[in-house]
Amino acid sequence: MRLRELREARNENQQKLAILLNVSQTMISRYELGQATPDVPMLITLSKHYNVSIDYLLENTDVKSPFISSDLSEAETEMLSMYRRLTTVQQEKVTAYIQGLLQE
């Protein structure tokens, strides 16, 4: 879980986070060490506090916040769908191409 990384990025110590979440500092430490897993309500609270998705918090993705499809046009949604079907190497090529276009 990325809890420690997120907490430290905000300059929060375990005690401060524990008080905010109404749990013990020991429990925060256990979460960070992988000795305990937060329940769903706690995951929701943590994801809201750090403004990240639960998947990001649990290291299932490197995307901090999922996009909201309603914010995208139909064409943008289709482009994203196609991009996600590419291999990692193909995605890197697309990214490099777009960066090149933006530098023109």
Secondary structure, 3 states (H helix, E strand, C coil): CCHHHHHHHCCCCHHHHHHHHCCCHHHHHHHHHCCCCCCHHHHHHHHHHHCCCHHHHCCCCCCCCCCCHHHCCHHHHHHHHHHHHCCHHHHHHHHHHHHHHHHC
